[in-house]
Amino acid sequence: MIRLQKPLDERYTTASEDELASAIQSAKRALGERLLILGHHYQRDEVMRFADARGDSFALSRIAANRKEAEFIVFCGVHFMAESADILTSNSQKVILPDLNAGCSMADMADLDEVESAWEDLSRITDIVRVVPITYVNSSAALKAFVGRNGGSVCTSSNANAVLQWALGIGDQVLFFPDQHLGRNTGFDLGYGASDMSVWDPRKELGGLQSADIKASTLLLWKGHCSVHQRFRPEHISAFRGEHPDGIVVVHPECSHDVAEAADRVGSTDFIIRVVNEAPPGSTIAVGTEIHLVNRLNDETPDKTVVSLDPLVCPCSTMFRIDAPHLAWVLDGLVAGEVRNQIVVDEETAKDARVALERMLATT
């Protein structure tokens, strides 16, 4: 998906760290309670230090919705997160993304046209009324609206288990997108086997499947993935255990199933944080998730050693686009009365997306 972010003025790109910090703090003071800065767990420290709240994408959106006095929500995350915040907040609140090019490669692996095409293909092969579409929260507002219109739900990495159980309680099949790994790991957790799951490749006719395979599959998993979490491999776990036999391995469920199977614990970002915080003093913990969070956990738990499971660490390149210069730029605009980079979801899309989000909340 193409988004256009205009280059910043030199006064932002050449400013020192102290100058940018001073500008951001000054804007925060001037805007007061009218401003709420949200920082996703994967943000770099130069941005996170200014966040009024930090968390995962959906939790931050709910915080924004509950802060009615905040007129401006600056979401230091990626595009789909800002969309979710706009869907959940009131019309009087404006959601701002500091860099419009901060997208999500996983979210972009499933777009509305592709999903609608897959849905049409499925309707010719199986009883589409018995197929429940589920989209991971890491998806566009358009896809959240699609599942809302078609009897489905959104899920997060924390509640995917409950949402899939709900879906399979009202239907025979689930079309799960855009992350195949979260879908597969959740399916195995629920007791389904590999033979119950098929991968739908949107670039191939009928997803690259035969009609018989489609009919036999309980879970149709979209061929999408997280570019960060797919880097972790079982050999990383083996190498860590060789150096730290008593160490703990905790990974995100966006990792491939062979990695999840080999890890000690598997769970969402908040789950990973809890595992680290609750580990005994002196523990060495290898974490399979984005490096900024891993480093922050190591800094904030000095009685433990927290390392990346992959020694060749890889940040989320799109999340990394949010930096202090862009944050200073949007805040200066607000002080001057100019709303820059506002993210707006049209009301029809937002209405259907809210239906899907409400189904998730009712389920979990």
C-alpha positions, 0 to 999 in steps of 0.5 A, a space after each residue: 500500500 502506497 502512502 505519501 509522507 512529505 519530507 521534513 524541514 531541515 530544522 527537524 532532520 538536523 536538530 539534535 536529540 536535546 533540541 527535539 526533546 525540548 520541542 516535544 516537551 514544550 508542545 506537550 506543555 502547551 497542549 496539556 490534556 488536549 494531547 494524548 501520545 500513545 506508544 506501541 511496545 515496539 517503538 524506539 526509546 527516543 519516542 517511547 520516552 514521551 508516551 503518555 501510555 504504552 501497550 499493544 495496538 488494541 489496548 492503546 486504542 481503548 485507552 484513547 477511547 476512554 480519554 474523552 478530554 484528549 482532542 488529539 491522539 498521536 499514535 506512535 505505531 503503524 497505520 492500522 493501529 491509528 485506524 483502530 483508534 479512529 474507529 473507537 474514538 469519538 468524532 471530536 477526537 483526531 487521531 494522528 500518525 507521525 509518519 504516514 509511511 509507517 505501515 505494516 507488511 503483514 497487514 498489507 499482505 491481505 487487502 479487501 479486493 483479495 479477500 472479497 475474491 477469495 470469499 467469492 471463490 469459497 462461495 462457489 465451493 462450500 456453504 459460505 453461510 457456514 464459513 466465519 471470517 476472522 481477521 487479526 487486529 493487524 489488518 486494515 479497517 476495510 478488512 475489519 469492516 468486511 468481517 463485520 458485514 459477513 458475520 465474523 470477528 476481529 481477534 488479537 494475539 491474546 484472545 485468538 483462542 477464544 475467538 476461534 472457539 466462538 467462530 467454530 461454535 457457529 460455523 464449520 470453517 474459518 477463513 483466517 487472515 492475514 497471519 497464517 502463523 497465529 492461525 496455525 498456532 491457535 488451531 493446534 492449541 485448540 486440538 486441531 491437526 495439520 490435516 485440518 488446516 490449509 494455506 490460502 495463497 491469494 496469488 494462486 487460483 483457488 488459493 492454490 488448493 483443490 476443491 476437496 482440500 477446501 471442503 475438508 479444511 476447518 481452518 483456511 489460513 491466509 498466506 501472510 506473516 510478520 517479517 520480524 517474527 518469521 525470522 526466529 527459527 528452532 535452531 536459535 532456540 537450540 543454540 540458546 539452550 546450548 549456552 543457557 540450559 536453564 534459560 527460558 524461551 518465550 516467543 510471540 504466536 506470530 512465530 512459525 509453529 516449529 518455533 512455538 513448539 520448541 519454546 517454553 512459553 508462547 503468547 502476546 506482547 503483554 504475555 511476554 512482558 508478564 513472563 519476564 517480570 515474573 521470572 525468578 531473579 537471575 533468570 536468562 530469558 530469550 525472547 522471540 519478538 521485536 528488538 526494541 521491546 526486548 532491549 527495554 525489558 532487559 533495561 527494566 529488569 536489571 535482576 535478569 538477563 533478557 536477550 533476543 532469540 535471534 542474535 542478528 536482531 531485526 527491528 520492525 522497519 515500518 514501526 521504526 519510521 516513527 522517530 523524534 523528528 516526525 513526532 516533533 513535527 506533528 506536535 508543532 503543527 498542533 500547537 500552531 493550529 494545524 492537524 498534520 497526518 490525521 487518520 480518518 476512517 469513513 463512517 460506513 467502514 467504521 460502522 461495520 468494523 465496530 460490529 466486528 470489534 464488538 463481537 470480539 469484545 462480547 466473545 472475550 
